[in-house]
Amino acid sequence: MLLNEDRLLSLRAEIGEDGYEEVVALFLAESDEVIARLSGAGAAVPPRAELHFLKGVALNLGFDDLAEMCRKGERGEGYDAQALARLYAETRAALEGFVPA
């Protein structure tokens, strides 16, 4: 699941509309930087700290598929920087199209 809409709605309810927008913007800006570093690293094994951070952001924002891909990478169960970047871009686009009910 690219977006866990229940998690997004729960987060919005927990911190309010203004807080939600601020948190999402901050998380996405930081995640963009991590994805850029991971994509540019060219290494088959990324720094676990980067994947751990990205996994935490993904879990907070309800990006279930992205969190799972990061979890697998942390465990050494396969890592593909390009696949991670594509999934992140797809997830980000889905978030931009998300309209809460």
C-alpha positions in Angstrom: 0.0 0.0 0.0 1.6 3.3 -1.1 -0.5 5.3 1.4 -2.1 4.2 4.5 -4.9 6.8 4.5 -6.0 5.8 8.0 -2.5 6.8 9.3 -2.6 10.1 7.5 -6.0 10.9 8.8 -5.0 9.9 12.3 -1.9 12.1 12.1 -3.9 15.0 10.9 -6.4 14.5 13.8 -3.6 14.2 16.3 -1.7 17.4 15.4 -4.2 19.5 13.6 -4.3 20.9 10.1 -1.4 23.4 10.5 0.8 21.0 12.3 0.1 18.3 9.8 1.1 20.5 6.9 4.3 21.5 8.7 5.3 18.0 9.6 4.6 16.6 6.2 6.6 19.4 4.5 9.5 18.8 6.9 9.5 15.1 6.5 9.4 15.3 2.8 12.2 17.8 2.6 14.4 15.6 4.7 13.4 12.5 2.8 14.2 14.1 -0.5 17.8 14.7 0.8 18.1 11.1 2.0 16.8 9.8 -1.3 19.3 12.0 -3.2 22.2 10.8 -1.1 21.2 7.1 -1.5 20.6 7.5 -5.2 24.0 9.2 -5.7 26.0 6.9 -3.5 26.2 4.2 -6.1 26.9 1.6 -3.4 25.2 -1.7 -3.3 24.9 -1.5 0.5 23.5 1.9 1.7 24.2 3.3 5.2 21.7 1.6 7.5 21.2 4.9 9.4 19.8 6.5 6.2 17.4 3.6 5.6 16.4 3.7 9.3 15.6 7.4 9.1 13.6 7.0 5.9 11.7 4.0 7.4 10.8 6.1 10.4 9.5 8.9 8.2 7.6 6.4 6.1 6.0 4.8 9.2 4.9 8.2 10.6 3.4 9.2 7.3 1.7 5.9 6.5 4.0 5.1 3.5 3.7 1.3 4.2 5.4 0.0 1.0 8.3 2.4 1.4 8.7 1.5 5.1 8.8 -2.2 4.1 11.4 -1.6 1.4 13.6 0.3 3.9 13.1 -2.4 6.5 14.4 -5.1 4.0 17.3 -2.9 3.1 18.3 -2.5 6.8 18.2 -6.2 7.2 20.3 -6.8 4.2 17.5 -8.6 2.3 18.2 -6.7 -0.9 18.6 -3.1 -1.7 18.1 -1.3 -5.0 18.7 2.4 -4.9 16.8 3.0 -8.1 13.8 1.0 -7.0 13.8 2.9 -3.7 13.9 6.2 -5.5 11.0 5.1 -7.9 8.9 3.9 -5.0 9.5 7.2 -3.1 8.5 9.2 -6.1 5.3 7.2 -6.6 4.5 7.5 -2.9 5.1 11.2 -2.9 2.9 11.7 -5.9 0.1 9.7 -4.2 0.4 11.9 -1.2 0.1 15.0 -3.3 -3.1 13.6 -4.8 -4.5 12.6 -1.4 -7.6 14.5 -0.4 -8.9 13.6 3.1 -12.5 12.7 3.3 
